[in-house]
Amino acid sequence: MSNNIAESKIHILYIVNKVPGVSYHMLMNAVMESLYLDFFSFGQAYKELVSGNLMDSVPVGTEGGEALGGTELLELTEGGRAILSDLISTINNQTLAHLDSVAEALSEEMIHRAELTASYEPSDIGKYTVKLFCAGDGLPVSVSLTVASEDDAKKICRTWKNGGAAETIKFFDTLKI
């Protein structure tokens, strides 16, 4: 939808304003898919927004096996909100509708991810204990299981967070547990 870095920055500000606390990775994926930016253009726009004090990024850790290092949660600064307020009138209605749908999809994904938690830790028998929880519709589900390797524990956590119970059960079949 946008090839211009300045225009992309306005769109990113709009999305982050609509979905405060969105993770860097979720925003990057959504922007690259929906605004047709490449990785380097997104990186440049993101860097300029943060270094220009228009957007804050707060580093957070991740649960066991989610990612190496961590991720960042994003929010607009007062300056970012002021700039967006001044420039929002330059965005046409069709683009605003598109950005609203991107923001809504991100919000739904954040809710889904909050309902599913997964973690793992070494057990006292040299294996790994995986804990999975789903707080979605209906009764909450909590599962604890022991697997032989940290790699399997990481894969189970990742599959649970990304695909939920159905995908995790399919993955269990590949592990023969």
Order of alpha helices (4+ residues) and beta strands (2+ residues): alpha-beta-alpha-alpha-beta-beta-alpha-alpha-beta-beta-beta-alpha
